[in-house]
Amino acid sequence: MARKTKEEAQATREGILDAALACFHENGVANTSLAAIGERAGYTRGAVYWHFKNKTEVLEAMINRERIPFIERLRHAYSPHRNTPILDLRSVMLISLSELANEPHLRDMMEIMLRNDLSAESQAMQQMQQDSIEEEMAIFRRAFERARELGQLRDGVDTAVVSRILHAGMTGVLYSAMLEPKQFDLERDSREVMDALLAYYVKPGVFTPGADPKPLPPADPDPQD
């Protein structure tokens, strides 16, 4: 019985987050209330408040639902148990961006994050984005340091520089494709930018420019060790 109750509570939480995504995308964060989210989800306002204290918590949970699995994938790129950090990093980034290009709910979330207003929720979202950038760049750097240990980087490459440039390149393609989808193709252009940058910093033969990304690496029990 307790198991069923826990599963039902998780289903309710997921339903609330799905409804919040739809409401935020259609009406904006500032113009969406918890009552509206509950109504969209088919739950009472009390049910929403049982899971979330305020709209900021809803927004953070909605973003983290997608962000945390992405970060967990990304950490494989510096695993000491694998010897393909460049291939793993490339695959995770290209597969994740392909998912973003093809899954409407992910695109809707990115559009919400691109919008900017003076609400407390939007400011909290901006802080989350800043924290995410720092975390992603730190993972990039560890992946490139692992690649350097394995002799896969060109001589003299600064891992902090390549991490910053790669992040800027991927972010630029992402934002451009979201704002001008007729001019930019997220899947095509992210692969072009990724491969051009990697080819500049990585030794020949480590990866094949233009190749399809390899399947995502299997779960690593201790990717940070």
C-alpha positions in Angstrom: 0.0 0.0 0.0 2.8 2.4 0.9 4.5 1.5 -2.4 1.3 2.4 -4.4 1.0 5.7 -2.5 4.6 6.6 -3.3 4.0 5.8 -7.0 0.8 7.8 -7.1 2.6 10.7 -5.4 5.3 10.6 -8.1 2.7 10.4 -10.8 1.0 13.5 -9.4 4.3 15.3 -9.2 5.1 14.5 -12.9 1.6 15.6 -13.9 2.1 18.9 -12.2 5.4 19.4 -13.9 4.0 18.6 -17.3 1.1 21.0 -16.7 3.6 23.7 -15.5 5.6 23.3 -18.7 2.5 23.8 -20.8 1.3 26.8 -18.8 4.8 28.5 -18.7 5.2 28.1 -22.4 1.8 29.3 -23.3 1.4 32.2 -20.8 4.9 33.0 -19.5 6.2 32.3 -16.0 5.0 35.6 -14.5 1.5 35.2 -15.8 1.1 31.6 -14.5 -0.2 30.8 -11.1 -0.1 27.6 -9.1 -3.8 27.4 -9.3 -3.7 27.5 -13.1 -1.1 24.8 -13.1 -3.3 22.6 -10.8 -6.3 23.2 -13.0 -4.3 22.3 -16.1 -3.1 19.1 -14.4 -6.5 18.2 -13.1 -5.5 18.5 -9.5 -6.6 20.7 -6.6 -4.5 23.7 -5.6 -3.8 21.9 -2.3 -2.3 19.0 -4.2 0.1 21.4 -6.0 1.1 22.9 -2.7 1.7 19.5 -1.1 4.5 19.0 -3.7 5.8 22.6 -4.2 5.9 25.6 -1.8 5.9 28.1 -4.6 6.2 28.7 -8.4 10.0 28.9 -8.2 10.2 25.4 -6.8 8.0 24.2 -9.7 10.2 25.9 -12.2 13.4 24.5 -10.7 12.0 21.0 -10.6 10.8 21.2 -14.2 14.3 22.2 -15.4 16.1 19.7 -13.2 14.0 16.9 -14.4 15.8 17.2 -17.8 19.1 18.8 -16.6 20.1 16.2 -14.1 20.0 13.2 -16.5 22.0 15.3 -19.0 24.7 16.1 -16.4 24.9 12.4 -15.5 25.4 11.5 -19.1 28.0 14.1 -19.5 30.1 12.9 -16.5 30.9 9.7 -18.4 33.2 11.8 -20.6 35.8 11.9 -17.8 35.4 8.5 -16.4 38.7 6.8 -15.4 37.0 3.5 -16.5 36.9 4.6 -20.2 39.5 5.6 -22.7 37.4 7.6 -25.1 36.7 11.0 -23.5 36.5 12.9 -26.8 34.1 10.4 -28.4 32.0 10.2 -25.3 31.8 14.0 -25.0 30.9 14.4 -28.6 28.3 11.7 -28.5 26.6 13.0 -25.4 26.4 16.5 -26.8 25.2 15.6 -30.2 22.6 13.1 -29.0 21.3 15.5 -26.4 21.0 18.3 -29.0 19.3 15.9 -31.4 16.8 15.1 -28.6 16.3 18.8 -28.1 15.7 19.3 -31.8 13.1 16.5 -32.0 11.2 16.4 -28.7 8.7 19.2 -28.4 8.6 19.3 -24.6 12.4 20.0 -24.6 12.1 22.7 -27.1 9.3 24.3 -25.1 11.4 24.3 -22.0 14.3 25.9 -23.8 12.0 28.6 -25.1 10.8 29.3 -21.6 14.4 29.6 -20.5 15.2 32.1 -23.3 12.5 34.5 -22.1 13.4 37.1 -19.6 11.3 39.2 -17.2 11.8 40.8 -13.8 9.9 38.1 -11.9 11.6 36.4 -9.0 11.0 33.1 -10.8 12.9 34.3 -13.9 15.8 35.5 -11.8 15.9 32.1 -10.1 16.0 30.5 -13.5 18.8 32.8 -14.6 20.8 31.7 -11.6 20.2 28.1 -12.4 21.5 28.7 -15.9 24.6 30.3 -14.6 25.2 27.4 -12.2 24.6 25.0 -15.0 27.2 26.7 -17.3 29.8 26.5 -14.5 29.0 22.8 -13.9 29.1 21.9 -17.6 32.3 23.7 -18.3 33.9 22.0 -15.3 32.9 18.6 -16.8 34.2 19.6 -20.2 37.5 20.5 -18.6 37.8 17.2 -16.8 37.0 15.4 -20.0 39.7 17.3 -21.9 42.2 16.7 -19.0 41.4 13.0 -19.3 42.0 13.2 -23.1 45.3 14.9 -22.4 46.3 12.1 -20.0 45.6 9.6 -22.9 47.6 11.7 -25.4 44.6 12.7 -27.4 45.0 16.5 -27.4 47.4 18.5 -29.6 50.5 19.8 -27.8 50.0 23.0 -25.8 46.2 22.9 -25.6 44.8 24.7 -22.6 41.9 22.7 -21.3 40.2 25.7 -19.8 40.3 27.5 -23.1 38.9 24.6 -25.2 36.2 24.0 -22.6 35.1 27.6 -22.8 35.2 27.8 -26.6 33.3 24.5 -27.0 30.6 25.6 -24.6 30.3 29.0 -26.4 30.1 27.3 -29.7 27.3 24.8 -28.7 25.4 27.5 -26.9 25.6 29.8 -29.9 24.2 27.1 -32.2 21.4 26.2 -29.7 20.3 29.8 -29.2 20.5 30.6 -32.9 18.4 27.5 -33.8 15.8 28.4 -31.2 15.5 32.0 -32.4 15.9 31.5 -36.1 14.9 27.9 -36.9 14.6 28.7 -40.7 18.3 29.8 -40.8 19.9 27.3 -38.4 19.4 23.5 -38.1 20.3 22.4 -34.6 21.4 18.9 -35.4 23.3 19.8 -38.6 25.0 22.9 -37.3 25.9 21.5 -33.8 27.7 18.7 -35.5 29.6 21.1 -37.8 30.6 23.4 -35.0 31.5 20.5 -32.6 33.7 18.8 -35.2 35.4 22.0 -36.4 36.3 22.9 -32.8 37.4 19.4 -31.8 39.6 19.1 -34.9 41.5 22.2 -34.0 42.3 20.9 -30.5 42.3 17.1 -30.8 44.9 15.0 -32.6 43.9 13.4 -35.9 42.4 9.9 -35.7 40.8 10.4 -32.3 37.4 11.0 -33.8 35.9 11.1 -37.3 34.4 14.4 -38.3 30.9 14.1 -39.7 30.4 10.6 -38.2 27.2 9.7 -36.4 27.6 9.9 -32.6 28.1 6.6 -31.0 25.5 5.2 -28.6 25.6 6.7 -25.2 28.0 5.0 -22.8 26.5 2.5 -20.3 25.9 3.6 -16.7 29.1 4.0 -14.7 28.7 3.2 -11.0 31.3 5.8 -10.0 31.9 8.3 -12.8 33.5 10.8 -10.5 36.1 8.6 -9.0 
